[in-house]
Amino acid sequence: MALRDFVGNEHAVRFVRLMTEKGTLPHAWLFSGPQRVGKRTLAIEWAKLLNCQSPVQTEGGIDACDRCVSCRHLSPDRPSYAQTHPAVYIVDTLMAAYWEAEEKAKEGETVDPTKLKPKLSLGINAIRVLRESLSHQTFWRRRVVIVDEAERLTEEASAALLKTLEEPPDRTLFVLVSANPWAIHPTIRSRCQPLRFRLVPSSVILSALKAMGLPDEKASLLSRLARGRIGWAIEAAREQNWQQTRESLFNLLNMMVTMSWLDVFRFAEISTKGVEEGDSESETSMASQRRQLEELLEGLMLGWRDILANAFGAHDLIVNIDWQPLLQRTALSPEQALKVLLELRQTFRRIRPPLNANPQLALELLALRTLAAISSPKVALQ
């Protein structure tokens, strides 16, 4: 893969190409925008171009050859710990877990890197390891540091990274990637050149899925469910677990629209039933559980968006078109549906950094407020 194969956010591709050709690059960047729209992928492809030994001119502009030794060391499909380029450092919660496992291995513990789970946050130890790596000389054209999910940096890690950004090593480019840039330390944000990403149009996602060989019906459904997230659509096309996840979402949505007092605590229990279990004191286990709950809440928000669209009679805006029977028998007003949708959004924000609320309590509160919303008198929106 190279820049010429990147799908969506063409403005961002053009901009990094232009800056590369000019050769005057700010040393720190902030790629921000919705989740799964290609921010991390573009950062890796840009790092590939900056160190390509035989860059080529394409119709869209300069690009990596994708064949030289440097290019073969990088791939967006590999986990961060499996990237082997000596001048490109991908710092994320999975890499932080890998570095922690390395320290345990030095003490004699046996660690299987294929079973690593992302940590809840990016701590000071990850930045210390990064700074140690950057202290050595490099013979590559440019070193690139990609900090994925930069909003997960702890306060201590943010302070350490800020010091590095203010005194950057020679020929080193920093790319911070975030879906929630306002959670990043404001001084760090002020040191970075911003580049905003957008959701990818469904028609573009549909064309990309068809190019992968998906049948028209499946490609159409996935392009609608993706809601502009090209990364999610491509992953769903390669795997089948999204179908099982949708069945669970359908059952939870059905419970929410008929919520009773007996369902309030059952809702939280069922919501976490399929979530991977582990040591409740383990940060890695907690991080894995929270990420799965984030995906669950995103799916429920989409379902309630469909309920809201159905309440307004905007049937052409419904994404889960195969859930029409449930939507048709849901006798809720637009105001009631909107209240629940806003509560889902608040719950999603509560369990994510920097709040990191207790997921069980957050889900129980969501169930209580859902019950209050669907039990409230129907009032027409003005």
N, C-alpha and C positions, 0 to 999 in steps of 0.2 A: 504494500500500500504506500502511496505517496500523496502529496497535496492534490494532484490531479484526480485522485479517487475519492476525495473527501466530499461528503454529501451534506448539503445545506450550509447556511451561514457563509455564503460566498463573499460577503463584504469582509469577513475576518480573514479568509484565505488571501484575498487581494491585498489586504493591508500588511500582513506579515511578509508576503512576497515583495511588496514595494519597499518595506523597511530593510529587508535583506539585500535587495539590489542597491539601495542607497548606501548601505554599510554603516550608517550611523544609528546604532541601536541603543535606546535607553537600557540601562542595566537591569531594571526591574519592571515586570508587567503583572497586571491583574486581569485574568480571563474570568469574567463573571457572567452569569445567566442561569437559566433553568437547568435542572439536573438532566443528564443523559442527552445533551444536544451536541456533544463533540468537543468540549473544551479541552479535556485531557488528551484526547486523540490528536487534536490540532497541535497542542504543545509538543507532543512526542514527534509528530511529523515535521514540525518546525526545527526541532533539535536535530532530526535526521538530515534536513536540508543544510543546516548551518555547518555540519561536519562532513557532508558528502564529498567524496574524493573526485567524483566525476559528475557534477551537476549538469542538468540538461535544460534546454529551452523548449518549452511546450507552448501550445496555443494560448494557455492562460498565463504564462510567464515562467520564471525560473523554478526548477523543481529538482528533487533528489533523484538520483538514478535508480535507487532501490535495488541495486545489484552489488555495489562495492562492499568491501569489508566493513566499513563504518555503518552503512545502511543496514546490513544484515544483523548487526548487533542490536537493533531496535525494532520493536513491534508493539503496536497498541494492544494486541491480543494477549500479550504475555503479562503475568502479574509483575508487580514492581520488583520483587526480589529475584525474578528470573531475567531481568534486563541485564545484558552483559557489556554494554558500552562503557568504557573506562572514563569517559568525559561527560556522561549524562547520569544525573542522580534524580531518581523519582522518590520523593519523600511523601509517604501516605501512611495511613493507620496500619496497613498490612506490612509495609516496610518497617515501621516502628516495632511491630510484633516480631519481625524477622531479626532485627538487630538485638532485641531482648533475648530471643532464642539463641543467638550466637553467643551472648554472654553466658547463658546457662550451659551451652555446650563446652565452653572453656572451663567450666567448673566440673565437667564430667557427666552432665545430664545428657540423655539421648533425646534429640528433638527431630521430629519429622516435619520438614518445611512444607510439605504438601497438605498438612493438616492445620496450618496456621489460620487463625481467625483475626480479622482486623481489631485493633484496639479502639477504645471509646474516644480517645483523644490523641493528639500529637504532643508529647511531653518534651521536657528539656533534654532528656537523653538522646532523642532523635536528632535534635539540632546540634548537640555536642558531637555526635558521630559525623554529621554532615560537615561541621566546621573543621574537624580533624581531617576529613578527606580533602577538603578544599585547601588545606594548608600545604599540600604537596604540589609540585610543579606538574604541568601537563604539556604534552607535545601536540595536542590536538588544536584545531583552529579555534574552537570556542567550547568552554564548559557550560553546560546547561543544567540548572537546578529547577525541577518541577515539584512544587509543593501542592499536592492535590488535597481537596477539602481543607483549605487553609483556615476556614472558620473553626476547625477543631483544634487549633493551636492553643495550648494552655497559656496562662499569663506569663509564666517563666520562659516558655518556649518562644513566645512572641517577643519578649525583651531580648532574648539571645539572637533571634533572627533579625530584629531591627538593627542591632549592632553590626551584624554582617552586611545588611543592606546599606548602612551608612558608610561602611568601609569595605566595599566589595573587592574581592580578588580580581586581578587582571583577567581580561577576556572571559568573564563569567556572566552569564545571563540568568536571571531569576524569573520564573513564571509561576505566579500563584494562581491556583484554580479554585473557584468557589461558587456555590449556588446561593450563598448567603453572605455577600461581601460586607454587609453592615455589622456582622458579628466579628469581623477582623479588626484588630487594633487600629484605631483611626490614623495613628502616625505611620503605620506600615502602609495603609492604603494611600496615604499622601505621597509616599515614596515611589509608587508604582504608576506606570502608564496604563490606563484602563482600556480594555477591549471588551465590549459588551456582545454577548451571544443572544440569539433569539430562538424561539421555537421554530421547528422546521415544518413547512406546509405539508399537509396530509398528502397532497398530490405528488410531492417530491419523494416522500417516504414510500408511497405506493409504487412509484416507478423503480425505486431502489430495491424493493422487495421482489417485484416481478423480475428484475434483472438477476436476482439470486435464484430464480427458478421456482418461486412459490406459485401455487395455483391462484387464479384471480380471486376466488372467494376468500381464501385464507389471507391473501395479501391485503384485500380490502378491509377485512375485520381488524387485522393487526395495525394497519395504518390509522384506523379510527381510534383504536384503543391506545395507541402510542401517544396521542395528544401532543404531537410535535416533538416527541423525544425519539430521535432517530436511533440512539444507542439502545433504548429498550426494545424497539421494533426489531433490530438486527439480532439481538440476543434471543428474543422470543422466537424468531424464525429458525434459530439454530437449536433451540431446546424446546421441550414440550411441557415443562413443569408449570408454565403460565396457565395452562388449562385447568390443572388441579387447583391452582390459586384462585382462579375465577369462580370455581364451584364453591369454594369456601367463602368468597366474597358475596356470592349470591345468597347463601344461607344466612350470613350475618346481616345483609341488607334486609332480607325478609324478616328477621327478628327485630330489627330497628323500627321498621314501619308499623309493626304490631306490638311495640314494646309495652310490657306491663311491669308491675312492681316485682313480680317473680323473676322477670328476665334481667333485672338490673345487674345483679352480681354474676349471673350466668353469662352475660354478655362479655364481661372482662375475662372470665375463665375460658370461654370458647375462643375468644380473640387470640389468646396466648397459647391455645392448645397445640397448634401446629408450629409454634415457635420453638426453635432449637433450644433444648435444655442444656444446662451446664452448671458449673459451680457459681452460685449466686454472688460469691465474693470475688470472682474472677472478672477483671476489667474486660478481658477479651470476650468472655461469654456474654457479659452485659452489652457490649458493643454489638455483637452479632444479633442479640435479641432485639435491641432497639432498631437496628436497620431493618429487620424483618417487619417490625411493627410500623415503621415509617411507610414501607411499601403497602402494608395492609390499609393504613389510613388513607393513602393516596387513592387506592382502589375504591374505598368507601366514598371518598369525596366525589369521584367520578360517577358512582352510582347515584348519589344524592343530587348531583348536577343534572343527571338524566330525569330524576323525579321532578326537579324544579322545572326543567324544560317541558316535561309532560303536563305539569300543572298549568303552565302558561299556554299549552297547546302548540308549542314549537317543536313538533315531532321530527322535523328535519334536522334538529340539533342534537338528537339523541345519539349517543355513541354506542351503548350496549343494545343494539337493535334486536338481539335475540332475547332480551329480557322484557320485551314488550308486555307479556301477560302479567308480570309482577307490577310493572309501571301502571298498567291500565286499572288494576284493582286497588291501587294505592290512592285512597280518598283523602289527600292532604292538600291544603291550600298552598299557594306559592309562599306566603309568609311563613308557614310552618316548615316547609322544606328549606327555606333560606336560613331559618334559625338553626336547624340541624347542621346545615352545610357550614355555617360560621363556627359552630361548636367543634366540628371535625377539624377545621383549619386551626382553631386555637389549641386543640389537643395535639395536633401535629407539631405546632411550634413549641409546646411545653416539653415534649419528650426529646427535642433536638437541642444541640448546643445553642446558646450558652445556658439555657434553663435546666435541661437534663432532669425533668421531673420524674418521679417514680411512675413507671408505666402502668402498674396495676391500679394505683390511685387515679391516674389520669383517665384510664378507661372507665373506671367506675363513675367518675364525675361526668364523663361523656354520656354514659348510659342514663344517669339521673336527669341530665339536662335534655337529652333526647326525649325521655318520657314527658318532661314538662312541656317541651315544644309541641309534641304531637297531641298532647292533651289540652293545649290552650285553645281558646275559641278561635274559629276561623275568621280572619279579618282580611279583607281585600287590600292588596297593595295599591297605593296611590301612584 
